[in-house]
Amino acid sequence: MSTDATTQGARLEEERLLHGLITRGLLAEEEVQECRQALAPGQGVSELLRELVKRGYLTVSQGRRVLRNLDALLQQQIPGYLLLEKLGEGSMGAVYKAKQISVDRLVAVKILKPSLAANTGYINRFLREAKIAAQLSSNNIVQAIDAGAAGKLYYFVMEYVQGRTIKQELETGRVFDEKEAVEIVLQVAQALEHAHRRGLVHRDVKPANIILTTDGIVKLADLGLARHTHDRELNKVEQGLTIGTPFYIAPELIQLKTEPDIRADIYSLGATLYQMVTGQPPFPYQDVRKVLLGHLREKPKPPDQINPDLSPGLCEVIERMMAKEREKRYQTPAGVIVDLECLLRGEPPKLARESSSRQQQRLEALRSLAEAETVEAEARDVQYEPPKSSSLTFAWIGLLLLSLLLNVYLLFFR
């Protein structure tokens, strides 16, 4: 085994040990942080235990008991799952690559920070994410598998997705080609339409939450801020809060005063698309306050002024998605999907220039047309049966001709 692999394995064992000690109430997070600063990672669990005893965080007898039960602490902290590797850490908790033992498959396990597990509000929010994810079944959304608690350990098991996020790609300095960006954002819009039809809003659409899988499928991740559109109790709790990530947040989510809906996600997706094709967020300030004020008051620099290779149609779509007033945006992801598909066919967007009411009328007309074409196709597949009465057929033809002549007269002579 290589030195790097050995060091990585030692680090993972250290993480598991520390996590096990925290969840059992033997260590506080502050003590763990101090220990991490004093001891370089990858030294191994024995050295880590010596440091904990040396600092007085564990007694000698506790250290010996931990060594005796080390396998149990390092292996199955969550019944049925074996933690393999730490993938990342956020404000709510850490995410691990793990094996679901019963079916021998890889999964991702999100574990709530032990320091937050004593707070009912954080526990409810954590479990709400799992319940909301379980309501969704789309190929473009990371799937929920399981959730629960093992002692003081709260966990959420989800599909393990191999790939890279849009954020990781952008951090390399990459600017996406227009066609590829549209194809990616189209799949995210389809995920949002799926959520919208179930009365859900994501509220944190951003490059870090969009995964490009190794097999070419786009996945929307992290439903930590997701909620039902009409959640009156949550409205009371969140009144006046700012919900979302500053670079991509919709204006109405800044100091929340109105019930959020899917149009906030459309704005955030527009801001993400803007960055994908220009290489910078719409309001690229260092100061968070200036970024938020930009969303509220400023118009972003037209994307084609940053990247002249962009088509006018794409710029119109981005502008519509990022309208300050949500009434002036696309009203549902279905409208975004229509215009992105137009761009992929080399056509101008159908809905970007229209008023919201006219946009909805046009969308309904397009849907009706699609349904009519489906019915017509199905009718062609039905075996033809000759009419029983030829005279009845001629009568119908006569009526149709009369109706056509009447319509022509009304159109041109009135």
C-alpha positions in Angstrom: 0.0 0.0 0.0 1.3 3.5 -0.9 2.3 6.0 1.8 -0.6 8.3 0.6 -3.1 5.5 0.9 -1.8 4.6 4.4 -2.0 8.2 5.6 -5.5 8.6 4.2 -6.6 5.4 5.9 -5.1 6.7 9.2 -6.9 10.0 8.8 -10.3 8.3 8.3 -9.8 6.1 11.4 -9.0 9.3 13.4 -12.2 10.9 12.1 -14.3 7.9 13.0 -12.7 7.7 16.4 -13.3 11.4 17.2 -16.8 11.2 15.9 -17.6 8.1 18.0 -16.2 9.8 21.1 -18.2 13.0 20.5 -21.5 11.1 20.0 -20.9 9.1 23.2 -20.4 12.4 25.1 -16.8 11.7 26.0 -15.4 14.7 24.0 -16.6 18.2 23.2 -16.1 19.6 19.7 -13.9 22.4 21.1 -11.6 19.7 22.6 -11.4 17.9 19.3 -10.5 21.2 17.5 -7.7 21.8 20.0 -6.4 18.3 19.6 -6.4 18.6 15.8 -4.4 21.7 15.9 -1.8 20.1 18.2 -1.4 16.8 16.3 -0.8 16.5 12.6 -3.4 14.3 10.8 -2.5 10.8 9.8 -0.5 9.9 13.0 -2.9 7.0 13.8 -5.5 6.4 16.5 -3.0 5.3 19.1 -1.1 8.6 18.9 -4.5 10.4 18.9 -5.6 8.6 22.1 -2.2 9.4 23.8 -2.8 13.1 23.0 -6.3 13.0 24.3 -5.2 11.4 27.6 -2.2 13.8 27.8 -4.4 16.8 27.6 -6.8 15.4 30.2 -9.7 15.1 27.8 -9.9 11.3 28.5 -8.8 9.5 31.7 -6.3 6.7 31.4 -9.0 4.1 32.1 -11.2 5.7 29.4 -8.4 5.5 26.9 -7.9 1.8 27.7 -11.6 1.1 27.3 -11.6 2.9 23.9 -8.6 0.8 22.8 -10.5 -2.4 23.8 -13.6 -1.4 21.8 -11.7 0.3 19.0 -13.2 -2.0 16.3 -16.7 -1.2 17.3 -16.0 2.6 17.4 -14.3 2.5 14.0 -16.7 0.3 12.2 -20.5 0.4 12.7 -21.4 3.7 14.3 -24.7 3.5 12.3 -26.3 0.1 12.2 -26.2 -1.5 8.8 -23.6 1.0 7.3 -19.8 1.0 7.2 -18.2 4.5 6.9 -15.4 4.4 4.4 -14.3 8.0 3.6 -15.1 11.5 4.6 -16.4 13.4 1.5 -16.9 16.9 2.9 -18.3 19.0 5.7 -20.8 21.8 5.9 -22.4 24.0 8.5 -24.9 21.2 9.5 -22.7 18.2 9.4 -20.3 15.9 7.5 -20.9 13.6 4.5 -19.3 10.2 4.3 -18.9 7.6 1.6 -20.2 4.4 3.1 -21.2 0.8 2.3 -24.8 -0.4 2.9 -23.9 -3.8 4.3 -27.2 -5.6 3.6 -27.1 -5.0 -0.2 -23.4 -4.4 -0.6 -23.7 -1.0 -2.3 -22.0 2.4 -1.9 -24.1 5.2 -0.4 -23.5 8.7 1.0 -24.3 9.3 4.7 -24.9 12.8 6.0 -24.4 13.0 9.8 -25.7 15.9 11.9 -23.0 17.6 13.9 -23.1 16.3 17.5 -23.0 19.9 18.8 -26.3 20.5 16.9 -27.9 17.2 17.9 -28.9 18.7 21.3 -31.0 21.3 19.6 -34.5 20.2 18.6 -34.7 22.9 15.9 -31.7 21.5 14.1 -32.8 17.9 14.5 -36.2 18.8 12.9 -34.6 20.7 10.0 -32.2 17.8 9.4 -35.0 15.2 9.4 -37.2 17.5 7.3 -34.5 17.4 4.5 -34.7 13.6 4.5 -38.5 13.6 4.4 -38.6 16.1 1.5 -36.0 14.2 -0.4 -38.1 11.0 0.0 -41.0 12.7 -1.8 -38.9 13.2 -5.0 -38.2 10.6 -7.6 -36.3 12.1 -10.5 -33.2 11.0 -12.3 -31.9 14.5 -11.9 -32.2 14.7 -8.1 -30.0 12.8 -5.6 -32.3 10.1 -4.2 -33.0 9.5 -0.5 -32.6 6.0 0.9 -32.9 6.1 4.7 -32.8 8.3 7.8 -32.9 7.9 11.5 -30.9 8.1 14.7 -28.4 5.7 16.4 -28.3 7.0 20.0 -27.3 10.6 19.7 -26.2 10.2 16.1 -28.7 11.5 13.5 -28.0 10.4 10.0 -29.5 10.7 6.5 -28.5 8.1 3.8 -28.7 9.0 0.1 -27.6 7.9 -3.3 -23.8 8.0 -3.8 -23.0 10.0 -6.9 -19.7 9.9 -8.6 -18.7 13.1 -10.4 -17.8 16.7 -10.0 -19.8 19.7 -9.1 -20.2 22.8 -11.3 -18.4 24.7 -8.5 -15.4 22.4 -8.8 -15.3 23.0 -12.5 -15.6 26.8 -12.2 -12.8 26.8 -9.6 -10.4 25.5 -12.2 -11.1 28.7 -14.3 -13.4 26.9 -16.7 -16.0 28.8 -18.6 -18.6 26.5 -20.1 -19.4 26.4 -23.8 -23.0 27.8 -24.4 -24.4 24.5 -25.7 -23.0 22.4 -22.8 -24.2 25.0 -20.2 -27.7 25.0 -21.7 -27.8 21.1 -21.7 -26.7 21.1 -18.0 -29.2 23.8 -16.9 -32.0 22.1 -18.8 -31.6 19.0 -16.7 -31.6 21.1 -13.5 -34.8 22.9 -14.7 -36.4 19.4 -15.2 -35.5 18.5 -11.6 -37.1 21.8 -10.4 -40.2 21.2 -12.5 -40.5 17.8 -10.8 -40.2 19.4 -7.3 -42.6 22.2 -8.3 -45.3 19.7 -9.2 -45.0 18.4 -5.7 -45.3 21.9 -4.1 -41.6 22.1 -3.2 -39.0 24.8 -3.5 -35.2 24.1 -3.2 -34.0 27.6 -2.1 -30.3 26.8 -2.5 -29.7 26.2 -6.2 -26.0 27.0 -6.9 -22.9 25.5 -8.6 -21.9 23.6 -5.4 -25.2 21.7 -5.5 -25.2 20.6 -9.1 -23.2 17.4 -9.8 -22.0 16.3 -13.2 -21.9 12.6 -13.0 -19.4 10.4 -14.8 -22.1 9.0 -17.0 -23.3 12.4 -18.2 -26.4 12.9 -16.0 -26.9 16.1 -14.0 -28.0 15.7 -10.3 -29.4 18.4 -8.1 -28.2 17.9 -4.5 -28.6 19.2 -0.9 -32.2 19.7 0.1 -31.2 21.2 3.4 -33.1 24.5 2.8 -35.9 22.9 0.8 -39.5 23.3 2.0 -43.1 23.1 0.9 -44.4 26.3 -0.7 -47.3 26.7 1.7 -45.8 26.0 5.1 -47.4 28.6 7.4 -45.6 27.4 10.5 -42.2 27.7 8.8 -43.2 31.1 7.4 -43.5 32.4 11.0 -40.2 31.0 12.0 -38.3 32.3 9.0 -39.9 35.8 8.8 -37.1 38.4 8.3 -34.3 35.8 7.8 -32.1 35.7 4.7 -32.3 32.2 3.2 -29.8 31.0 0.6 -26.3 31.6 -0.7 -25.4 35.3 -1.3 -24.1 35.0 -4.9 -27.2 33.2 -6.1 -30.0 34.3 -3.8 -33.3 35.6 -5.2 -34.2 39.2 -4.0 -37.3 38.0 -2.2 -35.3 35.6 -0.1 -33.3 38.5 1.4 -34.9 39.4 4.7 -37.8 37.0 3.8 -41.1 38.9 3.8 -43.1 36.9 1.4 -43.8 33.2 0.9 -41.1 31.7 -1.3 -42.0 29.7 -4.4 -40.4 28.1 -7.4 -39.6 31.4 -9.0 -36.8 31.9 -6.4 -35.2 28.7 -7.7 -35.5 30.0 -11.3 -33.6 33.2 -10.3 -30.9 31.1 -8.6 -30.6 28.8 -11.6 -30.3 31.9 -13.8 -27.5 33.3 -11.6 -25.7 29.9 -11.9 -26.1 29.8 -15.7 -24.7 33.4 -15.8 -21.5 32.3 -13.9 -21.2 29.1 -16.0 -21.0 31.1 -19.3 -19.1 34.2 -18.1 -16.8 32.8 -15.4 -18.1 35.1 -12.7 -21.2 35.5 -10.6 -23.7 38.3 -11.5 -22.5 40.5 -8.6 -18.9 39.6 -8.1 -18.2 41.7 -5.0 -16.1 40.6 -2.0 -18.4 42.3 0.5 -21.5 40.1 1.2 -23.6 43.2 1.9 -22.8 44.6 -1.6 -23.7 41.3 -3.2 -27.1 41.3 -1.5 -27.7 44.9 -2.4 -26.8 44.0 -6.0 -29.5 41.4 -6.1 -32.0 43.9 -4.7 -31.1 47.0 -6.7 -28.6 46.5 -9.6 -28.8 45.0 -13.0 -26.0 42.5 -13.7 -23.6 43.3 -16.5 -25.0 41.8 -19.7 -23.3 38.3 -20.1 -22.4 38.9 -23.7 -20.3 41.9 -22.7 -18.2 39.5 -20.7 -18.3 36.7 -23.2 -19.0 38.0 -26.7 -19.5 34.5 -28.1 -22.9 34.1 -26.3 -26.1 34.2 -28.4 -28.6 37.0 -27.9 -31.2 34.3 -27.2 -29.3 32.9 -24.2 -28.8 36.4 -22.8 -32.6 37.0 -23.1 -33.2 33.8 -21.2 -30.8 34.7 -18.4 -32.3 38.2 -18.1 -35.8 36.7 -17.8 -34.7 34.2 -15.2 -33.1 36.9 -13.1 -35.8 39.5 -13.2 -35.9 41.4 -9.9 -39.7 41.1 -9.6 -40.7 37.5 -9.6 -43.8 38.3 -11.5 -41.6 39.2 -14.5 -39.6 35.9 -14.4 -40.6 32.6 -16.0 -43.5 31.5 -13.8 -42.5 27.8 -13.7 -39.5 25.7 -14.7 -41.6 24.4 -17.6 -41.2 27.8 -19.3 -37.4 27.7 -18.8 -37.4 24.2 -20.3 -39.3 25.4 -23.4 -36.8 28.2 -24.1 -33.7 26.2 -23.4 -34.9 23.5 -25.8 -35.4 26.3 -28.4 -31.8 27.4 -27.9 -30.6 23.8 -28.4 -32.5 23.6 -31.7 -30.9 26.9 -32.8 -34.1 28.8 -32.5 -34.8 32.0 -30.6 -36.6 31.6 -27.2 -40.4 31.5 -27.5 -41.3 32.9 -24.0 -38.5 35.1 -22.8 -39.9 38.4 -24.3 -43.5 37.8 -23.4 -45.5 39.1 -20.3 -46.1 36.5 -17.6 -49.8 36.1 -18.4 -49.0 35.8 -22.2 -46.2 33.4 -21.3 -48.6 31.1 -19.4 -51.1 31.3 -22.3 -48.4 30.3 -24.8 -47.1 27.5 -22.5 -50.7 26.1 -22.2 -51.0 26.3 -26.0 -47.7 24.5 -26.5 -48.9 21.8 -24.1 -52.2 21.4 -25.9 -50.5 21.2 -29.2 -48.1 18.5 -27.9 -51.1 16.6 -26.5 -53.0 16.9 -29.8 -50.0 15.5 -31.7 -49.8 12.6 -29.3 -53.6 11.9 -29.8 -53.1 12.1 -33.5 -50.2 9.7 -33.5 -52.2 7.3 -31.3 -55.1 7.5 -33.7 -52.9 6.6 -36.7 -51.9 3.5 -34.8 -55.5 2.4 -34.4 -56.6 -0.1 -37.2 -58.8 1.7 -39.7 -62.4 0.5 -40.0 -64.4 1.6 -43.1 -67.6 3.6 -42.4 -70.8 1.7 -42.4 -72.6 4.4 -44.3 -71.1 6.4 -47.1 -74.0 8.9 -47.1 -73.2 9.8 -43.5 -69.5 10.4 -44.5 -70.6 12.8 -47.3 -72.9 14.6 -44.8 -70.0 15.3 -42.5 -67.8 16.5 -45.3 -70.5 18.9 -46.4 -70.8 20.3 -42.9 -67.0 20.8 -42.6 -66.9 22.6 -45.9 -69.7 24.9 -44.9 -68.0 25.7 -41.6 -64.7 26.5 -43.4 -66.4 28.8 -45.8 -68.2 30.6 -43.0 -64.9 31.1 -41.1 -63.2 32.5 -44.2 -66.0 35.0 -44.8 -65.9 36.2 -41.1 -62.1 36.5 -41.3 -61.9 38.6 -44.5 -65.2 40.4 -44.9 -66.0 41.6 -41.3 
